[in-house]
Amino acid sequence: MYVFQGYENDTTTNQTIPWSSNNAPHNNTLGLSATPAITANPTGLTITASTSGLTITSPNSTTTYNGIVIVEGY
C-alpha cells in the first residue's frame, strides 16, 4: 500500500519507485515473480506496476494528488 498526500510532479519525467528493501545483514528486496496488479487507485494518477516497482506517469501539472494505492502480487 502506498499513500500519496500532496504529490505533485510539474515535469515531463515519470517517477519510478522500486520495491522496498532492507539493509544488512539481510539485504532482502521484495521480489515478485509475476507482474503485480494495482487493485485500488483513487489518486487520479496514472500508475503502472512491474516486477521491479511502480512507475508514475508524469502528470506535468501543479495539481496535488492524494489517495491510497493498493498493489497486490506474488
C-alpha positions as CSV (number, residue, x, y, z in Angstrom):
1,M,0.0,0.0,0.0
2,Y,1.3,3.4,-0.9
3,V,-0.1,6.7,0.5
4,F,0.0,9.8,-1.6
5,Q,-0.5,13.1,0.2
6,G,0.1,16.3,-1.7
7,Y,2.0,14.5,-4.5
8,E,3.0,16.9,-7.3
9,N,5.1,16.4,-10.4
10,D,5.3,19.5,-12.6
11,T,7.8,17.9,-15.0
12,T,7.7,15.6,-18.0
13,T,9.7,13.0,-16.2
14,N,8.0,9.8,-14.9
15,Q,8.8,8.8,-11.4
16,T,9.9,5.2,-10.6
17,I,9.6,3.7,-7.1
18,P,11.4,0.4,-6.7
19,W,10.0,-2.2,-4.4
20,S,11.3,-1.9,-0.8
21,S,14.4,-3.5,0.6
22,N,16.1,-3.6,3.9
23,N,19.8,-3.2,4.9
24,A,22.4,-5.6,6.2
25,P,22.6,-8.2,7.4
26,H,19.6,-9.4,5.5
27,N,19.6,-7.3,2.3
28,N,16.3,-8.6,1.2
29,T,14.4,-7.0,-1.7
30,L,10.7,-7.6,-2.2
31,G,10.9,-9.8,-5.3
32,L,7.8,-10.6,-7.4
33,S,7.7,-13.4,-9.9
34,A,4.6,-12.2,-11.7
35,T,3.6,-8.7,-12.6
36,P,1.5,-7.3,-9.7
37,A,-1.9,-5.7,-10.1
38,I,-3.0,-2.3,-8.8
39,T,-6.3,-3.1,-7.2
40,A,-7.1,0.4,-6.0
41,N,-6.0,3.8,-7.2
42,P,-8.4,6.7,-6.4
43,T,-5.5,9.2,-6.7
44,G,-6.1,10.4,-10.2
45,L,-2.5,9.5,-11.2
46,T,-1.7,7.0,-13.9
47,I,0.4,4.3,-12.2
48,T,1.7,1.0,-13.6
49,A,3.3,-1.9,-11.7
50,S,6.1,-4.2,-12.8
51,T,8.2,-6.9,-11.1
52,S,10.7,-4.2,-10.2
53,G,8.5,-1.4,-8.9
54,L,5.9,1.3,-9.6
55,T,6.0,3.9,-12.4
56,I,4.0,7.1,-12.0
57,T,3.3,8.7,-15.4
58,S,4.2,12.4,-15.0
59,P,1.1,14.5,-14.9
60,N,3.2,17.6,-15.7
61,S,0.8,19.6,-13.5
62,T,0.9,21.8,-10.4
63,T,-2.2,19.8,-9.2
64,T,-1.6,17.9,-6.0
65,Y,-2.8,14.3,-5.7
66,N,-3.9,12.4,-2.7
67,G,-5.1,8.9,-2.0
68,I,-4.0,5.3,-1.3
69,V,-2.7,2.9,-4.0
70,I,-3.0,-0.8,-3.3
71,V,-0.7,-3.2,-5.1
72,E,-1.1,-7.0,-4.9
73,G,1.1,-9.7,-6.3
74,Y,3.4,-12.7,-5.5
